Amino acid sequence: MTKIRILWADDEIEMLKPHIMYLEEKGYDVDAVNNGDEAVDLVKEHHYDIVFLDEQMPGMSGIETLEAIKKSHPNLPVVMITKSEEEAIMEDAIGSNIADYLIKPVKPSQILLSLKRNLENRKLAGEKATMNYQQKFREISMRLSDRLNPAEWVDVYKELVRYELDLEKSDDQGIIEILNMQKSEANSAFTKFYERNYKDWLNNKSEDSPTMSHTLIRDKVFPQLNKGKQVFLLLIDNLRYDQWKIIQPVIEQFYRVQADDIFYSILPTTTQYSRNAIFSGLMPNEIRKHYNQFWTDENEEGTKNQYEEQMLTELLKRHGKHVKTSYNKILNLNAGRKLFDNISNLMPNDFNVIVYNFVDMLSHARTEMEIIRELADDEPAYRSLMLSWFEHSSLFDIIKFLSTKDITLIITTDHGSVKVTNPVKIVGDKAVNTNLRYKYGKSLAYNAKEVFEMANPEEYFLPKLNVSARWAFTRGTDFFAYPNNYNYYVNYYRNTFQHGGLSMEEVLIPFITLNSK
């Protein structure tokens, strides 16, 4: 293994010989110089992993040396060491993109810590994450065999997401594979739990029914409105909980997280059903029955969720919420930029709803565009692509603007998505819907053991357009495939992100309450 090579520049370098010997005993190579000019020359001639730089050197100062090094090697970590504790000097150094800042006199242990923090942080974090998960693996497995309630399932899912994100730092593919197997086991147990209890939840026959799509605004949003503070509800279509955890550190620069909650989506986990249920406060068949003018059946042409604003108005009216409200739906880049430019117009309102459709479009683009599929080849890459978009989006601009106001910001979604891997054969006529995770029709043929079947959909508050019509949902990472042209179909859709069915990733979705700092 190649030794880590250090350059140390300090005009009192002779006095630092014990420090240098300490580092060499630890296995590091150290080149020592006593001025900035020589340091700049050596950086151009040799490869260094890190530079320790005295801030107060005669001739070329530490700050000037730092600027010269960064000009030729912008990604080389530089640790500034100084006798001064003046805030202006600290700010000057930090603004010049230093890796660390130490105050003299420094101890050898401080230098070693700085080296590990800057050069071995990912390796050490990966090893720590691996050890933590190994210790928790058995406990999680035992919990999966218990009869968990909805809140306990949320805790298990949060824990699995946390370890999934932590283990991104690990190079141990074996432990990552073990986690993926445990996630699969958890999904299998969760789908059985959901199927066993879903009907009771919908019919209010369970004491521990979770908040679901159709009760979300009543249970979670109205209590915020009742506090008398201005509320912005930001619904990012198809935002999974792990994706929220990726953007959370960026948002926490401007907000404090008041509550990190998860609610349960109804089935199907698609916009037509879950989001319409959110904004109407009703299950799909109830919308169809009481507000038929706002409902489009599965087999009918036309947009399936074009009346969200009207349904929200009716929901507020039914609950006696007389608040000044706005509703904005962002479907493309220009619409997002236009909303940001006019965001001040929303400030007089008590309740503002913004639906932002990017993550769902990213999911579809990954399926249909080969270059996006390559960029987001796996779950970590998919999350990274989403984070990169978010940091440069008008959505983030809107969030930053709102952080300057005394408001409550809610970030949520209508459903998640799951990476599908396992095809399940199904046969249906031309009238059957095209979604890969659920099917609705009167002439469906499939193995009933492989799906969650609703022979009588009205018991689940879903429309039944004719006597023999049924609904079938895939579980976990399954997806429906027709026997005709089977191999092409499977190869095209395998490893794509889909929604509509039953999995933790689709059903357990974030509801985050934030207050500006």
C-alpha positions as CSV (number, residue, x, y, z in Angstrom):
1,M,0.0,0.0,0.0
2,T,1.4,3.5,-1.0
3,K,2.3,5.6,2.0
4,I,0.4,8.9,2.6
5,R,2.8,11.8,1.7
6,I,2.6,15.0,3.7
7,L,4.1,18.4,3.1
8,W,4.6,20.6,6.2
9,A,5.6,24.2,5.8
10,D,6.5,26.2,8.9
11,D,9.3,28.8,9.6
12,E,9.9,27.0,12.9
13,I,10.1,23.6,11.3
14,E,13.2,22.6,13.4
15,M,11.1,22.8,16.5
16,L,8.5,20.4,15.0
17,K,11.0,17.6,14.5
18,P,9.3,15.5,17.3
19,H,6.0,15.9,15.5
20,I,7.5,14.8,12.2
21,M,9.2,11.8,13.8
22,Y,5.9,10.8,15.4
23,L,4.1,10.8,12.1
24,E,6.9,8.8,10.4
25,E,6.6,6.2,13.2
26,K,2.9,6.0,12.3
27,G,3.8,5.2,8.7
28,Y,3.5,8.6,7.0
29,D,6.1,10.2,4.7
30,V,6.8,13.9,5.6
31,D,8.6,16.5,3.6
32,A,9.4,19.6,5.7
33,V,10.2,23.1,4.5
34,N,10.5,26.5,6.3
35,N,9.0,28.9,3.8
36,G,6.0,29.3,1.4
37,D,8.0,29.6,-1.8
38,E,9.6,26.2,-1.4
39,A,6.3,24.7,-0.4
40,V,4.7,25.9,-3.7
41,D,7.6,24.6,-5.7
42,L,7.4,21.1,-4.1
43,V,3.7,20.9,-4.7
44,K,4.3,21.4,-8.4
45,E,7.1,18.8,-8.4
46,H,5.6,16.0,-6.3
47,H,2.3,14.3,-5.4
48,Y,1.1,15.1,-1.8
49,D,-2.0,13.8,-0.1
50,I,-2.2,16.8,2.3
51,V,-0.4,20.0,3.3
52,F,0.2,21.4,6.8
53,L,0.7,25.2,6.4
54,D,1.8,27.8,9.0
55,E,-0.2,30.9,8.7
56,Q,2.5,33.3,9.9
57,M,5.7,32.8,7.8
58,P,8.1,35.6,6.7
59,G,8.2,36.3,3.0
60,M,5.3,34.5,1.4
61,S,2.6,34.3,4.1
62,G,0.5,31.2,4.8
63,I,-2.6,32.7,3.1
64,E,-0.6,33.7,0.0
65,T,0.9,30.2,-0.1
66,L,-2.5,28.6,0.3
67,E,-3.8,30.7,-2.6
68,A,-0.9,29.6,-4.8
69,I,-1.3,25.9,-4.0
70,K,-5.1,26.1,-4.6
71,K,-4.5,27.7,-8.0
72,S,-2.5,24.7,-9.3
73,H,-4.1,22.0,-7.0
74,P,-7.6,23.0,-6.1
75,N,-8.5,19.7,-4.6
76,L,-5.4,19.2,-2.4
77,P,-6.4,19.3,1.3
78,V,-4.6,22.1,3.2
79,V,-4.6,22.4,7.0
80,M,-3.8,25.9,8.3
81,I,-1.9,26.2,11.5
82,T,-1.6,29.5,13.3
83,K,-0.8,31.2,16.6
84,S,-3.5,33.7,16.1
85,E,-7.1,33.2,17.2
86,E,-8.3,36.4,15.5
87,E,-11.7,35.8,13.8
88,A,-10.8,37.7,10.7
89,I,-7.7,35.4,10.0
90,M,-9.9,32.3,10.6
91,E,-12.5,33.6,8.2
92,D,-9.9,34.5,5.6
93,A,-8.4,31.0,5.7
94,I,-11.7,29.2,5.8
95,G,-12.9,31.3,2.8
96,S,-9.9,30.1,0.9
97,N,-11.2,26.5,1.1
98,I,-9.0,25.0,3.8
99,A,-9.6,21.4,5.0
100,D,-8.9,22.1,8.7
101,Y,-7.8,24.9,11.1
102,L,-5.5,24.3,14.1
103,I,-4.2,26.7,16.8
104,K,-0.6,26.5,18.0
105,P,0.8,24.9,20.0
106,V,-0.4,21.7,18.3
107,K,0.0,18.3,19.8
108,P,1.0,15.3,17.6
109,S,-2.4,13.7,18.5
110,Q,-4.1,16.7,16.9
111,I,-2.2,16.4,13.7
112,L,-3.0,12.7,13.6
113,L,-6.7,13.3,14.2
114,S,-6.7,15.9,11.4
115,L,-5.0,13.4,9.0
116,K,-7.6,10.8,9.8
117,R,-10.5,13.2,9.5
118,N,-9.4,14.5,6.1
119,L,-7.8,11.4,4.5
120,E,-9.4,8.4,6.1
121,N,-12.8,9.8,7.1
122,R,-14.7,7.7,4.5
123,K,-12.8,4.5,5.4
124,L,-13.3,4.9,9.1
125,A,-16.9,5.9,8.7
126,G,-17.5,2.8,6.5
127,E,-15.8,0.5,9.1
128,K,-17.9,2.1,11.9
129,A,-21.1,1.7,9.9
130,T,-20.3,-1.9,9.1
131,M,-19.7,-2.7,12.8
132,N,-22.8,-0.9,13.9
133,Y,-25.0,-2.7,11.4
134,Q,-23.4,-6.1,12.3
135,Q,-24.4,-5.4,16.0
136,K,-27.9,-4.5,15.0
137,F,-28.6,-7.2,12.4
138,R,-29.8,-9.8,14.8
139,E,-32.0,-7.4,16.7
140,I,-33.7,-6.2,13.5
141,S,-34.2,-9.8,12.4
142,M,-35.9,-10.7,15.7
143,R,-38.1,-7.6,15.4
144,L,-39.3,-8.7,11.9
145,S,-40.7,-11.9,13.4
146,D,-42.7,-10.0,16.0
147,R,-46.3,-8.7,15.4
148,L,-45.4,-5.1,14.9
149,N,-47.9,-2.3,14.9
150,P,-47.8,0.6,12.3
151,A,-45.6,2.8,14.4
152,E,-43.1,0.0,15.0
153,W,-42.9,-0.7,11.3
154,V,-42.1,2.9,10.7
155,D,-39.2,2.6,13.3
156,V,-37.9,-0.5,11.5
157,Y,-38.0,1.1,8.1
158,K,-36.2,4.3,9.4
159,E,-33.5,2.1,10.9
160,L,-33.0,0.2,7.6
161,V,-32.8,3.4,5.7
162,R,-30.3,4.8,8.2
163,Y,-28.0,1.8,7.8
164,E,-28.4,1.8,4.0
165,L,-27.2,5.4,3.8
166,D,-24.4,4.8,6.4
167,L,-23.1,1.7,4.5
168,E,-22.7,3.8,1.3
169,K,-19.4,4.7,2.9
170,S,-18.4,1.1,3.2
171,D,-16.4,-0.9,0.6
172,D,-17.6,-4.1,2.2
173,Q,-19.9,-5.5,-0.5
174,G,-20.7,-8.5,1.7
175,I,-22.3,-6.4,4.4
176,I,-24.2,-4.4,1.8
177,E,-25.5,-7.6,0.4
178,I,-26.6,-8.8,3.8
179,L,-28.5,-5.5,4.3
180,N,-30.2,-5.9,0.9
181,M,-31.3,-9.4,1.9
182,Q,-32.7,-8.1,5.3
183,K,-34.5,-5.3,3.4
184,S,-36.1,-8.0,1.2
185,E,-37.1,-10.0,4.3
186,A,-38.5,-6.9,5.9
187,N,-40.5,-6.1,2.7
188,S,-42.0,-9.6,2.7
189,A,-43.1,-9.3,6.3
190,F,-44.3,-5.7,5.8
191,T,-46.5,-6.6,2.8
192,K,-48.2,-9.4,4.8
193,F,-48.8,-7.0,7.6
194,Y,-50.3,-4.4,5.3
195,E,-52.5,-6.8,3.5
196,R,-53.7,-8.3,6.8
197,N,-54.7,-4.9,8.3
198,Y,-55.4,-2.6,5.3
199,K,-59.2,-3.2,5.2
200,D,-59.6,-2.6,8.9
201,W,-57.6,0.6,8.7
202,L,-59.9,1.9,6.0
203,N,-63.0,1.0,7.9
204,N,-61.8,2.4,11.2
205,K,-61.9,-1.1,12.8
206,S,-58.3,-0.9,14.2
207,E,-57.3,1.0,17.3
208,D,-53.8,1.7,16.0
209,S,-54.7,2.7,12.4
210,P,-51.9,4.9,10.9
211,T,-52.4,8.2,9.3
212,M,-53.0,7.4,5.6
213,S,-53.3,9.5,2.4
214,H,-56.9,10.3,2.9
215,T,-56.5,11.4,6.5
216,L,-53.2,13.2,6.1
217,I,-54.4,16.7,5.9
218,R,-56.9,16.2,8.7
219,D,-54.4,14.5,11.0
220,K,-51.2,16.4,10.2
221,V,-51.8,19.6,8.4
222,F,-54.9,21.0,10.2
223,P,-53.1,21.0,13.6
224,Q,-50.5,23.2,12.1
225,L,-53.1,25.6,10.6
226,N,-54.8,25.7,14.0
227,K,-51.6,27.2,15.5
228,G,-52.4,30.4,13.6
229,K,-49.0,30.4,11.8
230,Q,-48.6,30.6,8.0
231,V,-48.2,27.1,6.5
232,F,-46.5,26.1,3.2
233,L,-47.2,22.5,2.2
234,L,-44.6,21.4,-0.3
235,L,-45.5,18.1,-2.0
236,I,-42.6,16.7,-4.0
237,D,-44.1,13.9,-6.2
238,N,-42.5,10.5,-5.6
239,L,-40.1,11.5,-2.8
240,R,-38.9,8.5,-0.8
241,Y,-37.9,8.7,2.8
242,D,-34.2,7.9,1.9
243,Q,-34.2,10.7,-0.6
244,W,-35.5,13.1,2.1
245,K,-32.6,12.0,4.4
246,I,-30.2,12.9,1.5
247,I,-31.5,16.4,1.1
248,Q,-32.1,17.0,4.8
249,P,-28.6,18.2,5.6
250,V,-28.9,20.8,2.8
251,I,-32.2,22.1,4.1
252,E,-31.0,22.1,7.8
253,Q,-28.7,24.9,6.9
254,F,-31.8,27.1,6.9
255,Y,-34.4,25.2,9.0
256,R,-34.9,23.2,12.2
257,V,-36.7,19.9,11.8
258,Q,-39.7,20.0,14.2
259,A,-41.0,16.5,13.3
260,D,-39.6,13.7,11.1
261,D,-42.7,11.6,10.5
262,I,-43.9,8.9,8.1
263,F,-47.4,8.2,7.0
264,Y,-48.9,5.3,5.0
265,S,-50.0,5.6,1.4
266,I,-53.2,4.0,0.2
267,L,-53.2,1.6,-2.8
268,P,-52.6,2.0,-5.6
269,T,-49.5,4.1,-4.7
270,T,-49.9,6.3,-7.8
271,T,-50.7,10.0,-8.2
272,Q,-54.3,9.3,-9.5
273,Y,-55.2,7.6,-6.3
274,S,-52.8,8.6,-3.5
275,R,-52.5,12.3,-4.3
276,N,-56.2,12.7,-5.0
277,A,-56.9,11.0,-1.7
278,I,-54.6,13.5,0.1
279,F,-56.2,16.6,-1.3
280,S,-59.8,15.4,-1.1
281,G,-59.6,13.7,2.3
282,L,-61.5,10.8,0.7
283,M,-60.8,7.4,-0.7
284,P,-61.0,7.0,-4.5
285,N,-64.5,5.4,-4.6
286,E,-65.8,8.2,-2.2
287,I,-64.5,10.9,-4.6
288,R,-66.1,9.1,-7.5
289,K,-69.4,8.9,-5.6
290,H,-69.6,12.4,-4.0
291,Y,-67.5,14.5,-6.5
292,N,-67.9,12.6,-9.8
293,Q,-67.0,15.8,-11.7
294,F,-63.5,15.6,-10.3
295,W,-63.0,11.9,-11.0
296,T,-61.7,10.1,-14.2
297,D,-62.0,6.4,-14.2
298,E,-59.0,4.1,-15.0
299,N,-60.3,3.2,-18.5
300,E,-61.2,6.8,-19.5
301,E,-59.1,9.2,-21.5
302,G,-57.8,12.4,-19.9
303,T,-55.6,13.6,-17.0
304,K,-56.4,11.7,-13.8
305,N,-55.4,14.4,-11.3
306,Q,-56.4,17.8,-12.8
307,Y,-58.9,18.8,-10.0
308,E,-56.6,18.7,-6.9
309,E,-57.1,22.4,-6.1
310,Q,-60.9,22.0,-6.3
311,M,-60.9,18.9,-4.1
312,L,-58.7,20.7,-1.5
313,T,-61.2,23.6,-1.5
314,E,-64.0,21.2,-0.8
315,L,-61.9,19.5,2.0
316,L,-61.3,22.8,3.7
317,K,-64.9,23.7,3.4
318,R,-66.1,20.4,4.9
319,H,-63.9,20.9,8.0
320,G,-64.8,24.6,8.4
321,K,-61.3,25.8,7.7
322,H,-61.9,29.4,6.4
323,V,-58.3,30.2,5.5
324,K,-56.9,32.1,2.5
325,T,-55.3,29.4,0.3
326,S,-53.2,29.1,-2.8
327,Y,-52.4,26.1,-4.9
328,N,-49.5,25.8,-7.5
329,K,-48.4,22.8,-9.5
330,I,-45.0,22.8,-11.0
331,L,-44.5,20.5,-14.0
332,N,-41.4,21.9,-15.7
333,L,-38.4,24.1,-15.2
334,N,-40.0,27.3,-16.5
335,A,-43.0,27.0,-14.2
336,G,-40.6,26.5,-11.2
337,R,-38.6,29.6,-12.1
338,K,-41.8,31.6,-12.6
339,L,-43.2,30.6,-9.2
340,F,-39.9,31.6,-7.5
341,D,-39.9,35.0,-9.2
342,N,-43.5,35.6,-7.9
343,I,-43.2,33.8,-4.5
344,S,-43.8,37.1,-2.6
345,N,-47.4,37.0,-4.0
346,L,-48.1,34.0,-1.8
347,M,-47.1,35.6,1.4
348,P,-50.5,37.1,2.3
349,N,-52.1,33.6,2.3
350,D,-52.6,31.5,5.4
351,F,-52.1,28.2,3.6
352,N,-50.0,27.6,0.4
353,V,-49.8,24.3,-1.4
354,I,-47.0,23.7,-3.9
355,V,-46.9,20.4,-5.9
356,Y,-43.5,19.9,-7.4
357,N,-43.3,17.1,-10.0
358,F,-39.5,16.6,-10.6
359,V,-38.6,13.4,-8.8
360,D,-41.4,11.5,-10.6
361,M,-40.2,12.8,-13.9
362,L,-36.6,11.7,-13.0
363,S,-37.9,8.2,-12.3
364,H,-39.6,8.0,-15.7
365,A,-36.6,9.5,-17.4
366,R,-34.4,6.8,-15.9
367,T,-36.6,4.1,-17.4
368,E,-36.8,5.7,-20.9
369,M,-33.4,7.4,-21.3
370,E,-30.3,5.2,-21.4
371,I,-28.0,8.1,-20.3
372,I,-30.1,8.7,-17.2
373,R,-30.1,5.0,-16.4
374,E,-26.3,4.9,-16.6
375,L,-26.0,8.0,-14.4
376,A,-28.3,6.5,-11.8
377,D,-27.2,2.9,-12.1
378,D,-28.0,2.0,-8.5
379,E,-29.7,3.3,-5.4
380,P,-26.8,5.5,-4.2
381,A,-26.3,7.0,-7.7
382,Y,-30.0,7.6,-8.0
383,R,-30.0,9.5,-4.7
384,S,-26.9,11.4,-5.7
385,L,-28.6,12.5,-9.0
386,M,-31.6,13.6,-7.1
387,L,-29.5,15.6,-4.6
388,S,-27.6,17.3,-7.4
389,W,-30.8,18.4,-9.1
390,F,-32.3,19.6,-5.8
391,E,-29.3,21.8,-5.0
392,H,-29.5,23.6,-8.3
393,S,-33.3,23.8,-8.6
394,S,-35.8,26.6,-8.3
395,L,-37.4,24.4,-5.6
396,F,-34.4,24.9,-3.4
397,D,-34.5,28.6,-4.2
398,I,-38.1,28.7,-3.0
399,I,-37.2,26.8,0.2
400,K,-34.3,29.2,1.0
401,F,-36.5,32.3,0.4
402,L,-39.2,30.9,2.8
403,S,-36.5,30.3,5.4
404,T,-36.3,34.1,5.8
405,K,-40.0,34.2,6.8
406,D,-41.8,33.2,10.0
407,I,-43.6,30.2,8.5
408,T,-44.1,26.5,9.0
409,L,-42.8,24.5,6.1
410,I,-44.1,21.0,5.5
411,I,-42.4,18.7,3.0
412,T,-44.2,15.5,2.0
413,T,-45.1,13.4,-1.0
414,D,-47.9,11.2,-2.4
415,H,-46.0,7.9,-2.8
416,G,-42.5,6.5,-3.1
417,S,-41.0,4.1,-5.7
418,V,-39.2,0.8,-5.7
419,K,-36.5,-0.7,-7.9
420,V,-38.1,-3.7,-9.5
421,T,-36.2,-6.9,-10.3
422,N,-38.6,-9.9,-10.3
423,P,-41.2,-10.3,-13.2
424,V,-44.6,-11.8,-12.4
425,K,-46.6,-13.1,-15.3
426,I,-50.1,-11.8,-15.9
427,V,-52.6,-12.0,-18.8
428,G,-55.2,-9.4,-19.6
429,D,-57.1,-7.9,-22.5
430,K,-56.4,-4.6,-24.2
431,A,-58.5,-2.6,-21.7
432,V,-56.2,-3.5,-18.8
433,N,-54.2,-0.5,-17.5
434,T,-50.5,-0.2,-18.3
435,N,-49.0,0.3,-14.8
436,L,-46.3,-2.3,-14.0
437,R,-47.1,-2.5,-10.3
438,Y,-50.9,-3.0,-10.3
439,K,-53.5,-4.1,-12.8
440,Y,-57.2,-3.5,-13.0
441,G,-59.6,-5.4,-15.3
442,K,-62.3,-8.0,-15.8
443,S,-60.3,-10.7,-17.5
444,L,-57.0,-10.9,-15.6
445,A,-55.2,-14.2,-15.2
446,Y,-52.3,-14.6,-12.8
447,N,-51.0,-16.8,-9.9
448,A,-53.0,-15.5,-6.9
449,K,-50.2,-16.4,-4.5
450,E,-47.9,-13.9,-6.2
451,V,-50.1,-10.8,-5.8
452,F,-52.3,-8.9,-3.4
453,E,-55.7,-9.5,-4.9
454,M,-58.8,-7.4,-4.4
455,A,-61.6,-9.5,-5.8
456,N,-64.2,-7.1,-4.3
457,P,-62.4,-3.7,-4.7
458,E,-65.3,-1.7,-3.1
459,E,-64.4,-3.2,0.2
460,Y,-61.1,-1.2,-0.2
461,F,-62.9,1.9,-1.4
462,L,-61.8,1.4,-5.0
463,P,-64.1,1.6,-8.1
464,K,-65.6,-1.5,-9.5
465,L,-66.7,-0.7,-13.0
466,N,-68.2,-4.1,-13.8
467,V,-69.2,-7.3,-11.9
468,S,-66.1,-9.3,-12.7
469,A,-63.5,-6.5,-12.4
470,R,-60.6,-7.2,-10.0
471,W,-57.5,-5.4,-8.8
472,A,-54.1,-7.1,-8.4
473,F,-50.9,-5.5,-6.8
474,T,-47.3,-6.7,-6.9
475,R,-45.3,-6.9,-3.8
476,G,-41.7,-6.0,-2.8
477,T,-39.6,-5.7,-6.0
478,D,-42.0,-7.6,-8.3
479,F,-43.4,-6.2,-11.5
480,F,-46.0,-7.4,-13.9
481,A,-44.9,-8.8,-17.3
482,Y,-47.0,-10.2,-20.2
483,P,-46.1,-13.6,-21.7
484,N,-46.1,-12.0,-25.2
485,N,-42.6,-10.7,-26.0
486,Y,-41.7,-11.6,-22.4
487,N,-37.9,-11.4,-22.5
488,Y,-37.8,-8.0,-24.2
489,Y,-40.3,-6.6,-21.8
490,V,-38.5,-8.0,-18.7
491,N,-35.0,-6.8,-19.8
492,Y,-36.4,-3.3,-20.5
493,Y,-38.1,-2.8,-17.2
494,R,-36.0,-4.8,-14.8
495,N,-34.0,-2.5,-12.4
496,T,-36.2,0.5,-13.2
497,F,-38.0,2.5,-10.4
498,Q,-41.7,1.9,-10.4
499,H,-44.7,2.7,-8.2
500,G,-48.3,1.7,-7.8
501,G,-47.7,-1.5,-5.8
502,L,-47.0,-2.6,-2.2
503,S,-43.6,-2.1,-0.7
504,M,-42.1,-0.2,2.2
505,E,-40.4,2.2,-0.3
506,E,-43.8,3.1,-1.9
507,V,-46.0,3.0,1.1
508,L,-44.0,4.5,4.0
509,I,-43.5,8.0,3.0
510,P,-42.1,11.2,4.6
511,F,-44.0,14.0,6.3
512,I,-41.5,16.6,7.6
513,T,-42.4,19.7,9.6
514,L,-39.8,22.5,9.5
515,N,-39.4,25.9,11.2
516,S,-37.0,28.5,9.9
517,K,-34.0,29.2,12.1
